[in-house]
Amino acid sequence: MTLSRFSVTGFSARLGVAVVLLLAVIVPTLAVPASTTARAAPTVSAAPAAVVAPAASATVAPSEAGAAVAGAAPGSAPGRAPAAVAGAAERWTWPVDPPHELLHAFEAPPTLFAAGHRGIDLAAQPGSPVRSPADGVVSFAGIIADRPVVSIQHAGDLVSSLEPVTATVGVGERVSAGQAVGVVATGAHCDRRCVHLGARRHGQYISPMLFFGGVPRAILLPLPPAS
């Protein structure tokens, strides 16, 4: 009987320990939802910050787009046109007297050394004055092949050439727009009837008409009705 009592007592003690351990596991588990709710609160409060972020980026985007349209790098000062845009918008002074009759338009060659008309021909009489189309420095004044030529270096790596023109200025001389640089001479395809004006930017020939208000666009007219 004594041994049996001890066995029951030991069993009761072990049962009590098991109950305590079980409660120790269950009680923290039951407390988790409350703590989880408390932790979820910061996540909910952070949601407005996520909504505000796109609005801030949308405000910045138009200014960057405007800079890109203007040709300026992002972050450049607003309202400042880049040098490339300012050069393209520059207007030249006609190198010959009115009426500025265009005898032959610019014809870009299909390849670098192919035939073409690398400039424009303006009607002019021999001996009449020829003027610089823009401010610059005389880079050449002399004979090329069979005609006298005057070349002027302008800002933006732009060069104008006039022929046949007998120079009244020298190489290295600074000239201003509209200043006389020579007189109409004879020679080449413009002999006694015109002045050939060429333009090169970065070594490539371009139409000088770009600096006199642009190149007129071709307009397609409707065909007359068939009879």
C-alpha positions as CSV (number, residue, x, y, z in Angstrom):
1,M,0.0,0.0,0.0
2,T,2.9,2.3,0.8
3,L,4.5,1.7,-2.6
4,S,1.1,2.2,-4.3
5,R,0.7,5.6,-2.5
6,F,4.1,6.7,-3.7
7,S,3.3,5.8,-7.2
8,V,0.1,7.8,-7.2
9,T,1.8,10.7,-5.6
10,G,4.6,10.6,-8.3
11,F,2.0,10.4,-11.0
12,S,0.2,13.4,-9.6
13,A,3.4,15.4,-9.5
14,R,4.2,14.5,-13.0
15,L,0.7,15.4,-14.1
16,G,0.9,18.8,-12.4
17,V,4.2,19.5,-14.2
18,A,2.7,18.6,-17.5
19,V,-0.3,20.9,-16.9
20,V,2.0,23.8,-16.1
21,L,4.1,23.2,-19.2
22,L,0.9,23.0,-21.3
23,L,-0.3,26.3,-19.9
24,A,3.0,27.9,-20.6
25,V,2.7,27.0,-24.3
26,I,-1.0,27.9,-24.7
27,V,-1.1,31.2,-22.9
28,P,1.6,33.0,-25.2
29,T,-0.2,31.5,-28.2
30,L,-3.5,33.1,-27.2
31,A,-1.7,36.4,-26.8
32,V,-0.3,36.5,-30.3
33,P,-3.4,38.1,-32.1
34,A,-3.3,41.1,-29.8
35,S,0.4,41.7,-30.5
36,T,-0.1,41.0,-34.2
37,T,-2.8,43.7,-34.3
38,A,-0.5,46.1,-32.6
39,R,2.3,45.4,-35.1
40,A,-0.1,45.8,-38.1
41,A,-0.9,49.3,-37.1
42,P,2.4,50.8,-38.4
43,T,1.9,49.0,-41.7
44,V,-1.5,50.7,-42.2
45,S,-0.2,54.1,-41.2
46,A,2.7,53.7,-43.8
47,A,0.2,53.2,-46.7
48,P,-0.4,57.0,-47.2
49,A,3.4,57.5,-47.6
50,A,3.3,55.0,-50.5
51,V,0.4,56.9,-52.1
52,V,2.3,60.3,-51.8
53,A,5.4,59.0,-53.5
54,P,3.9,58.8,-57.1
55,A,2.5,62.3,-56.7
56,A,5.9,63.7,-56.0
57,S,7.5,62.0,-59.1
58,A,4.6,63.2,-61.3
59,T,5.4,66.7,-60.3
60,V,9.1,66.4,-61.4
61,A,8.3,64.6,-64.7
62,P,6.9,67.7,-66.6
63,S,10.0,69.8,-65.9
64,E,12.3,67.0,-67.1
65,A,10.2,66.5,-70.2
66,G,10.2,70.2,-71.0
67,A,14.0,70.2,-70.8
68,A,14.2,67.3,-73.1
69,V,11.9,69.0,-75.6
70,A,14.0,72.1,-75.4
71,G,17.2,70.0,-76.0
72,A,18.7,70.8,-72.7
73,A,20.1,68.2,-70.4
74,P,18.0,67.3,-67.3
75,G,18.8,69.6,-64.5
76,S,19.9,72.5,-66.6
77,A,18.7,76.0,-65.8
78,P,15.1,76.6,-67.1
79,G,14.6,79.0,-70.0
80,R,18.2,78.6,-71.4
81,A,18.3,77.3,-74.9
82,P,21.3,75.0,-75.7
83,A,23.9,76.3,-78.2
84,A,22.8,73.8,-80.9
85,V,19.2,75.2,-80.9
86,A,20.4,78.9,-80.8
87,G,22.7,78.2,-83.8
88,A,19.9,76.6,-85.8
89,A,17.7,79.6,-85.1
90,E,20.3,82.2,-86.3
91,R,19.3,84.3,-89.2
92,W,21.8,85.4,-91.9
93,T,22.0,88.6,-93.8
94,W,21.7,88.3,-97.6
95,P,25.2,88.6,-99.2
96,V,23.9,90.3,-102.3
97,D,21.6,93.3,-103.0
98,P,17.9,92.8,-103.5
99,P,15.8,91.3,-105.1
100,H,17.6,88.1,-103.8
101,E,16.7,86.0,-106.8
102,L,17.4,82.3,-106.4
103,L,18.8,80.9,-109.6
104,H,19.7,77.4,-108.4
105,A,18.7,75.7,-105.1
106,F,20.8,73.4,-102.9
107,E,21.0,69.8,-104.0
108,A,22.5,67.4,-101.5
109,P,24.7,64.8,-103.2
110,P,23.7,61.2,-102.6
111,T,27.2,60.3,-101.4
112,L,30.2,62.3,-100.1
113,F,31.9,62.7,-103.4
114,A,28.9,62.4,-105.8
115,A,27.7,65.2,-108.0
116,G,25.3,67.8,-106.5
117,H,24.9,71.5,-105.9
118,R,26.4,72.2,-102.5
119,G,25.0,75.7,-102.0
120,I,22.6,78.2,-103.6
121,D,23.1,80.6,-106.6
122,L,21.9,84.2,-106.1
123,A,21.6,86.5,-109.0
124,A,24.3,89.3,-108.9
125,Q,26.0,91.6,-111.4
126,P,29.9,91.7,-111.7
127,G,31.4,94.4,-109.6
128,S,28.5,94.6,-107.1
129,P,29.3,94.3,-103.4
130,V,29.2,91.0,-101.6
131,R,28.6,91.0,-97.8
132,S,29.3,88.6,-94.9
133,P,26.1,86.7,-94.0
134,A,27.0,86.7,-90.3
135,D,29.6,87.7,-87.8
136,G,32.9,85.8,-88.1
137,V,36.5,85.6,-89.1
138,V,37.8,85.4,-92.6
139,S,39.4,81.9,-92.9
140,F,40.3,82.0,-96.7
141,A,40.6,84.6,-99.4
142,G,42.2,83.4,-102.7
143,I,41.8,81.4,-105.8
144,I,40.4,77.8,-105.9
145,A,40.7,76.2,-109.4
146,D,39.3,78.9,-111.7
147,R,37.5,81.3,-109.4
148,P,38.2,83.5,-106.4
149,V,36.7,82.4,-103.1
150,V,36.1,84.0,-99.7
151,S,35.3,81.8,-96.7
152,I,34.3,83.0,-93.3
153,Q,34.3,81.0,-90.0
154,H,31.3,81.6,-87.9
155,A,30.3,80.4,-84.4
156,G,29.1,76.9,-83.9
157,D,31.7,75.3,-86.3
158,L,29.9,76.9,-89.3
159,V,31.6,78.1,-92.4
160,S,30.2,80.1,-95.3
161,S,31.8,80.4,-98.7
162,L,31.2,82.9,-101.4
163,E,32.3,82.6,-105.1
164,P,33.3,84.1,-107.5
165,V,34.2,86.9,-105.2
166,T,37.3,89.1,-105.3
167,A,38.1,89.7,-101.6
168,T,38.5,93.1,-100.1
169,V,39.4,91.6,-96.7
170,G,42.3,89.4,-95.5
171,V,42.6,86.1,-93.7
172,G,42.2,86.5,-90.0
173,E,40.2,89.7,-90.3
174,R,37.1,89.8,-88.1
175,V,33.9,90.8,-90.0
176,S,30.4,91.6,-89.0
177,A,27.0,90.6,-90.5
178,G,26.3,92.8,-93.6
179,Q,29.9,94.0,-93.9
180,A,31.3,94.1,-97.4
181,V,34.0,91.4,-97.9
182,G,34.5,91.6,-101.7
183,V,32.9,92.2,-105.1
184,V,31.3,89.9,-107.6
185,A,34.0,88.5,-110.0
186,T,34.0,86.0,-112.8
187,G,34.6,82.3,-113.0
188,A,33.1,78.8,-112.5
189,H,29.4,78.1,-113.1
190,C,28.3,81.5,-111.7
191,D,30.4,83.5,-114.3
192,R,28.9,87.0,-114.7
193,R,25.5,86.2,-113.5
194,C,25.4,85.1,-109.8
195,V,27.2,84.4,-106.5
196,H,27.4,80.9,-105.2
197,L,26.9,80.7,-101.4
198,G,27.8,77.5,-99.6
199,A,27.5,76.5,-95.9
200,R,29.2,73.8,-94.0
201,R,28.6,72.7,-90.4
202,H,31.1,70.4,-88.8
203,G,32.5,69.9,-92.3
204,Q,29.2,68.8,-93.8
205,Y,27.4,70.8,-96.5
206,I,24.0,72.0,-95.6
207,S,21.5,74.3,-97.3
208,P,22.1,78.0,-96.7
209,M,18.4,78.5,-96.9
210,L,18.1,77.2,-93.4
211,F,19.6,80.5,-92.2
212,F,17.3,82.6,-94.3
213,G,14.0,81.5,-92.7
214,G,14.1,77.8,-93.6
215,V,13.5,75.7,-96.6
216,P,10.0,76.0,-98.1
217,R,8.0,72.8,-97.8
218,A,6.6,71.2,-101.0
219,I,2.8,71.5,-101.3
220,L,0.8,68.9,-103.2
221,L,-2.0,70.4,-105.2
222,P,-5.0,68.4,-106.3
223,L,-5.1,67.3,-109.9
224,P,-7.7,69.1,-112.1
225,P,-10.8,67.1,-112.9
226,A,-10.6,64.9,-115.9
227,S,-12.4,66.4,-118.9
